[in-house]
Amino acid sequence: MKFRKSRPDGTTAAITPPGELTLHRARSDAEFDVLRGHPEIWRLELDGRPLAELPDFGEPAYGVSFARRGAVGTFDGAELRVSARDHLLRSRRHVEFRSGGRTLRIVRRGLAGSRLLEDGRPVARTRSRAWDSAEPDPLRVVAMAVYTWAKLNFANTDPVLRFVHCTIGTVLNGF
């Protein structure tokens, strides 16, 4: 499954096995925060039927900061929690999706690859910037899509490399 880049109003992924996944993004009424950007409401639909909603989420540039403090929404009528954990050790960095008694965790493996784990066993992985999953169900598809569209992969990168990347970007942009 390949998820295209998200536009300011949303995007569509027509190639998911459960059906067409559509993301609708809208600005929230909450105030702008310098560290977290402007909050947004993310609504995901599967074949036109509401599937998930994250009412206090952030635009992709700030998605990691919203996930680090914990984003709460709904998935198919149940509570959905999205959280990110940062750490110097790669084995302790992850992005987690919890809903309906299920826990999905996305971890980094290798330099560019990510894996989706359910109950500690791998159920999907990235290959050439696309997700490869043997048995995709709606929660797994939502996890892969939100992870990709919100650019949550930055939560799984090495914090030292992230700092170097930001510093170089700042220097190149003239402070």
matplotlib code that plots the C-alpha trace (Angstrom):
import matplotlib.pyplot as plt

x = [0.0, 1.4, 0.0, 0.4, 1.4, -1.3, -2.7, -3.9, -7.5, -6.7, -6.0, -7.2, -5.5, -7.5, -5.2, -5.8, -7.2, -10.1, -11.2, -10.7, -9.3, -9.9, -8.4, -10.2, -8.2, -9.7, -8.4, -9.4, -10.8, -7.9, -5.2, -1.9, 1.0, 4.6, 5.9, 3.0, 1.6, -2.1, -4.2, -6.3, -9.2, -8.3, -11.2, -10.6, -13.3, -13.2, -15.4, -17.3, -18.1, -16.6, -13.8, -11.5, -11.2, -8.4, -10.0, -6.8, -4.0, -1.5, -0.4, 2.4, 5.2, 4.1, 2.5, 5.3, 4.8, 1.0, 1.8, 4.4, 1.9, -0.7, -3.5, -6.9, -9.7, -12.1, -11.8, -14.9, -16.7, -13.9, -11.3, -8.1, -4.8, -1.8, 1.5, 5.1, 8.1, 11.5, 14.7, 18.4, 18.2, 16.5, 14.9, 12.9, 11.6, 8.2, 4.8, 1.9, -1.8, -4.2, -7.9, -10.4, -7.9, -5.4, -2.0, -0.1, 3.5, 5.6, 9.3, 12.4, 14.4, 17.6, 18.2, 15.0, 12.7, 9.8, 7.8, 4.3, 4.0, 0.9, 1.4, 5.1, 4.9, 5.5, 2.4, 3.6, 6.8, 7.9, 9.6, 10.6, 8.5, 5.4, 3.8, 3.7, 1.1, -0.2, -3.5, -4.4, -7.4, -8.9, -7.0, -3.7, -4.5, -5.3, -2.1, 0.0, -1.8, -1.6, 2.1, 2.8, 0.6, 1.6, 5.3, 5.5, 8.6, 10.5, 9.6, 11.6, 14.7, 17.9, 17.5, 21.2, 20.7, 17.5, 19.3, 22.1, 19.5, 17.6, 20.9, 22.0, 18.6, 18.8, 22.2, 21.3, 18.2, 20.2, 19.2]
y = [0.0, 3.3, 6.5, 9.6, 12.9, 14.6, 17.9, 20.6, 19.4, 15.7, 12.9, 9.5, 6.1, 4.0, 1.0, -0.3, -3.9, -3.1, -0.3, 3.3, 5.2, 9.0, 11.5, 14.8, 17.5, 20.6, 23.3, 23.0, 26.0, 25.5, 28.1, 28.1, 26.7, 27.6, 24.2, 22.1, 24.2, 24.6, 21.7, 19.9, 17.5, 14.3, 12.2, 8.9, 7.2, 3.8, 3.6, 6.6, 5.3, 7.0, 4.9, 7.0, 10.5, 12.3, 15.6, 17.2, 16.2, 18.2, 19.1, 16.7, 19.0, 18.9, 15.4, 13.9, 16.5, 15.8, 12.0, 12.5, 14.0, 11.4, 11.9, 10.5, 9.9, 7.2, 4.2, 2.4, 3.5, 2.6, 4.8, 5.2, 6.4, 7.4, 7.9, 8.2, 7.5, 9.0, 7.5, 7.4, 3.6, 2.5, -0.5, 1.9, 4.3, 3.5, 4.8, 3.0, 2.8, 1.3, 0.6, -2.0, -4.1, -4.2, -2.6, -1.9, -0.7, 0.7, 0.4, 1.2, -1.6, -0.8, 2.6, 3.2, 0.3, 0.3, -2.6, -2.8, -5.2, -6.6, -8.4, -8.4, -10.2, -8.4, -8.0, -5.4, -3.6, -0.9, -1.8, 1.0, 3.6, 1.4, -0.8, -4.5, -6.4, -10.0, -9.5, -5.8, -5.0, -1.5, -0.7, -1.7, 0.3, 3.4, 2.9, 2.7, 5.7, 8.0, 7.0, 7.9, 11.0, 12.6, 11.8, 10.0, 8.2, 11.2, 9.8, 6.6, 8.4, 8.7, 12.0, 12.8, 12.5, 14.5, 17.3, 17.3, 17.4, 20.3, 22.2, 21.8, 22.9, 26.0, 26.9, 26.4, 28.5, 31.4, 30.9]
z = [0.0, -1.0, 0.7, -1.3, 0.3, 2.2, 1.0, 3.4, 3.0, 2.9, 0.5, -0.8, -0.9, -3.4, -3.3, 0.2, 0.3, 2.6, 0.2, -0.5, 2.5, 2.5, 4.9, 5.6, 7.4, 8.9, 11.2, 14.8, 16.9, 19.4, 19.6, 17.6, 19.6, 18.6, 19.4, 18.1, 15.2, 14.6, 15.7, 13.1, 13.0, 11.1, 9.8, 8.0, 5.9, 4.4, 1.3, 2.4, 5.9, 8.9, 10.3, 12.6, 13.9, 15.7, 16.8, 18.2, 15.9, 14.0, 10.6, 9.3, 10.3, 13.9, 14.0, 16.1, 18.9, 19.0, 19.2, 21.9, 24.3, 23.2, 20.7, 21.6, 19.1, 18.0, 15.7, 14.6, 17.8, 20.2, 21.7, 19.7, 21.3, 19.3, 21.1, 20.3, 22.5, 21.8, 23.2, 22.4, 22.2, 19.0, 20.8, 22.9, 20.2, 18.7, 17.7, 19.2, 18.2, 20.8, 20.1, 21.2, 23.2, 20.4, 20.4, 17.2, 17.4, 14.6, 15.1, 12.9, 11.5, 9.6, 8.1, 6.2, 7.1, 9.5, 10.9, 12.2, 15.2, 16.7, 20.0, 19.4, 16.0, 12.7, 10.5, 8.0, 6.9, 4.5, 1.3, -1.2, 0.7, 0.4, 3.1, 2.5, 4.6, 4.2, 6.1, 6.3, 8.4, 9.0, 12.2, 10.6, 7.5, 9.7, 11.6, 8.5, 6.9, 9.9, 10.4, 6.8, 6.4, 9.8, 9.1, 12.4, 11.1, 12.6, 16.1, 15.2, 13.9, 15.9, 18.0, 17.3, 13.6, 13.9, 15.7, 13.0, 10.2, 11.9, 12.5, 8.9, 7.7, 9.9, 8.7, 5.0, 5.4, 6.9, 10.6]

ax = plt.figure().add_subplot(projection="3d")
ax.plot(x, y, z, "-o")
ax.set_aspect("equal")
plt.show()
